Each structure stands twice: as C-alpha cells, then as structure tokens.
Amino acid sequence: SWQGGTIDDRIVHELNTTVPTASFAGKIDASQTCKQLYESLMAAHASRDRVIKNCIAQTSAVVKSLREEREKNLDDLTLLKQLRKEQTKLKWMQSELNVEEVVNDRSWKVFNERCRIHFKPPKNE
C-alpha cells in the first residue's frame, strides 16, 4: 500500500530529536540540521507528488481508451468491469493527492516550529 507519510514521519521524528528547543540551541548546529531536513522534505514531497501525478496520468489514459472501447462494444461486460476498476483506481489516486497535502502541511508545521529561528528557506519556495 501507499506509504506517503513514512518519510515525513521519519523527518518529523528527526526534527523533534535533533533540533532542540531554543534553550539548547547552542549545543548543535541547528541551522545546518534544519537546512538538511528542509532539503529532505522538499525532495520527498516533490518525488511523491511526481509519482502520484504520473500514476494519475497513466490511469487516466487507460480509462479514456477503455471508455472509447466501451462505446463501440456496449454489450461487453468484461470491458465494463475493467473500466469500473480503473475508474475506482483513478479516484483513489486522486484522493491520495489530498492525503499528501495534509501530510505535507503537518510536516511543514513541525519544521517551522522547530526551525524558523535557525533556518530561512529560500524565498521562491
């Protein structure tokens, strides 16, 4: 099954364990740690987004071609079953994008709580 949140969970855990609260800030190089975690989060989100959108594009193409087949063969129940299955898969993938958004928001919230005093992300993000 799709494990979107696990990378974020790991990064959030790392934020909580390696980026101390402000009172301990002198003990480690928090800004370097935050920069690395920022880059990890950006990369993880971008690659998951790309994978999901790629799957959506491929499945959409399959649905489209099955629809066209179906219009030529209205009696073909196997075709109908296949079309329904692909449509369900497509809906699931689209809802997965929404799940991603929630996961991303949660991760950035923790990131900002822990890192805002140590690291300023580049403006264009």
FENSULNOR-V658490 format. One line per field, one symbol per residue. phi: phi as a letter, one per 40 degrees, with the letter a starting at -180 (. if undefined). Layout:
phi->???
This chain:
phi->.cbdccccdcccccdccbbccdcbdccbccccdccccdcccdccccccdccccccccccdccddccdcddccbcccccccdccdccccccccccccccdddcccdcccccdcdcbdcbabcddcc
